[in-house]
């Protein structure tokens, strides 16, 4: 290991330690490291991570500026060294390339906004599969040529290619013009497996106008207390350009990590809200455009920024005053204030979305998720006040907590964390909160199919009368005239089995019918925030759903 590698290792090891001595040592190392002598992939990744961390959690202004300048120099060093750049392929580091298949909407957006930084590489599907999918996506008139070996898709598209257009542009245009429902279109696109190469030419960060810098003397290490005062978040009125910059930053950081999140992939400027909190933290909340929304709960996304850098993200599924939620801290920023960040996320959601209960799904804790196990995600949620719903996990968590307190350097081993991940977690802020979420409604749906309709799905979707269509039937009951609209039809279909399982009460209760109609209109094309608020104010619908869960959900 050469001198530069040793210096980088030392910088990385003290990146999250504070005090005058450590600040001085960090600055010394930053000045001493010769970027031109960084030759190995491991050393460069460690240096890159250390610089990002020092910008997110700087001791002072000098360290912040020095780290930012070195990050620029590091990018230039990578771009000037082809061998090093090639070794960093698919790492997502600025100045490198990445190849993968992403959703249709994401690829379309990249082509529109970063045209010269994305190009087509390959298909995962074979020619026969691609031909059959194009036959479905294209209009019937055009796709006839692809039937019965009249033409093969490559030759046909080559004939139709416009000047300056390539295969990627053609596929985007074909899928964009299709009237297939968005979720089906995405599945067909994913089946093709269109791999693109992305060139990351700039860093992911917010503009200065949206950044409030914070310099650290130390970290907040004490356990999170639910009753700790929460400083009122400062809501920022965004221009359209600023909202687009937030979306760009969120999408690009996820692409670098080979990830996507629906409320970030399928959002728009008018569905973004932004808040400044304490200690350099800002949080963006993102809702989805109507055609991609969940029909019952509200799937929202969030991005956490620290000194303008995206450090964490996840989604929340809001139903009445309860939400399923998670936290994903990007690896570059682990070792920071994850517990404190999650506290801010929870309290912002509780305040802005008026939530009284949170739950966490097993996957977020580590079930079938090695990253959750390796990061010890369970304890982030546990220290935030979440507790397992299952008795076995409750007892195991108490035993593990005692070991951590009494045994020096004890860490819960992976097998124990896997056992702890076999239960949903819950945090109740107010006992009057609803005690169910969309997962429970899914169980109720299954119960209705098996109990009321004896497992006959076809009968369930026509409300016990084969000659009737449940969507049209529900639309007539609620006096919804535009039930053939794609978004409205999707919503009606998703609610129909649940609501028509107690058709007598639905027809009788005028207040229930009125609120359902209002909710469906909001969900189909209005404000998701207004939908959440209206749902929370609807005691009559809450009572109706609680009755379904009591009848059809078996513990």
Secondary structure, DSSP 8 states (H G I E B T S, - for coil): --HHHHHHHHHHHHTT--SHHHHHHHHHHHHH--GGG--SHHHHHHHHHHHHHHHHS-SSHHHHHHHHHHHHHHHHHHHH-HHHHHHTTTS--TT-EEEEE--HHHHHHHHHHSGGGEEEEEESS-HHHHHHHHHHHS-HHHHGGGGGGS--HHHHHHHH--TT--HHHHHHHHHHH--S-HHHHHHHHHHHTEEEEEE--S-----GGG------SS---S---TTS-----EEE---HHHHHHHHHHHHHHHHHTT---HHHHT--GGGEEEEE-STTEEEEEE---GGGS-SSSEEEEEEEEETTEEEEEEEEEEETTEEEE--EE-GGGTTS-HHHHHHHHHHHHHHHTT--EEEE-HHHHTTT-HHHHHTTHHHHHHHTT-EESSHHHHHHHHHHHHHHHHSTT----HHHHHHHTTS-EEEES-TTS-S--HHHHHHHHHHIIIIISTT-HHHHTTTT-TTS-HHHHHHHHHT-S-TTSHHHHHHHHHHHHHHHTTHHHHHH-HHHHHHHHHHHHHHHHS-HHHHHHHHHT-HHHHHHHHHHHHHH---
